[in-house]
Amino acid sequence: LDENGRLFVAGGETGAVAVYDTATGQLLLEVTNGLAPNTFLNDIAISPAGVAYITDSFNPLLYRIVATAIPPGLGTPAPVPTTDPLEVFVDFTTTGFDLVQTGFNANGILATPDGQYLLLVQTNTGNLYRVDAATGETIQVDLGEGSLPGGDGLELDGQTLYVVREGQITIVTLGPDYASGSIGASFSDPSFATPTTIARFDGCLLVVNSQFDAIQGQPQLPFTVSSVPIPSPIAATPGAVANAAVTGNC
């Protein structure tokens, strides 16, 4: 969701991204990479400048939709949705990083508050990458001897990164330039049901419960979003136990 009340939806194996006006429900824009079904558009980050960046878990490509390409919405006359191609912002095969391995590659993504960088996690390797939002220059974030296998949704609070992975949330403390970090504690909650992604609101972490583990069975209805307290700062220390909240009534 951007600051103008527009909802961006990554279409998975359809290869499409749709943008809706949440005030009217109208479809404002639809663009596609033309790779269906051999694609999986997975997560979207919107920069402070209003640019949307989209990961593809099956192809070594990072896409973007520039702000000027998105109709304003908010009750404007409904435009005719296009099927224009998604712009490829970064081809990771040119960066030296192998983001086309078996399984899910680039997944969760976010933009830093200053809009200078994007952070994205590679699910199958646990690698974390920093992408320059202006040039596309990509480096691997130095996490020492650690990694984040199973990494999915990301949320950033200052220099603290929360990573949803393997049924839990792992806390990473990042350096001032986001080029390095240390992996701290992980925590879970009884309400989690194969969580995938995360958002921060009012001192709480909102965690989406996908129930992907029941995709061939019977999920428990209704689907839910968990609201859990943000752990105390000590939880960012490796080996610490994440439990106490510092703010929020979740």
Phi, psi and omega in degrees: 000129179263181185289348180259014177074027178255134183260124179258130184237122175274128191266019175057231186286355174287338182074013184249151170239129179244144178236127182241149172273115183287344178284327185241343184082359184285146175281122183265326186202142172218123180229156186220155177268354177071018184252003182301141001266011183270055182201163172207092176288121198247310186218157183228136172239139178245123183283165176302336178277359178087013178273133178261133178242135188232130177271152175237113186284345182253347181230146185279054185229141172243124184258164173214154172237116182288154186300325183289346180274355187255119177302150187293328183073212180053051173087004177292159176305137185294123177282166174277116180301140181259167171241037178299154179288145172293139177282128173279118180271315179227130168259108188292345176293342178269356184262349183090000180257139185269090179252035177225036178281171178297138180094199183274129180257247180300131185226257183297143181215149174211162175253139177291156185302330179277355178076004184283325187230161168243143173245133177220149183248142176261114190299312189286332180259337185081010179284147176244134183238150173245125181245130175289121186289345179265319188252341185083359178303131187238133173230157173273129178291130181282108178254024181066230179271001186263169175205176185231060181300141183082005183302136182228249184293147181235147173216136184243132176230097186067239177257010179261121180254130175255126184240121174279124182200134172051044175080009183215180176240127179252138182260129179236130175262120185259152175288171185297334179257010178062016182269348180213165179188169177234137181274127180255218185285162171241151178216160180226187179206144180302338182278349182292138177222086186050065181294148183238319184216174197209150172217158182246132180206124171055046177079008182235157171255124178262122191238124181278128179262107188278331189056033177301336179292347179250021186295335176257009183231225183240104176291158178273118181266146001277163171292152189225163168240125179276145173241113184235149180295149172288127182296161177293157182304331183296340182292345179282353180278130179306132178089350180284163178259124180273115178213306188287141176265150178260332178212170170095155176232087191260000000 
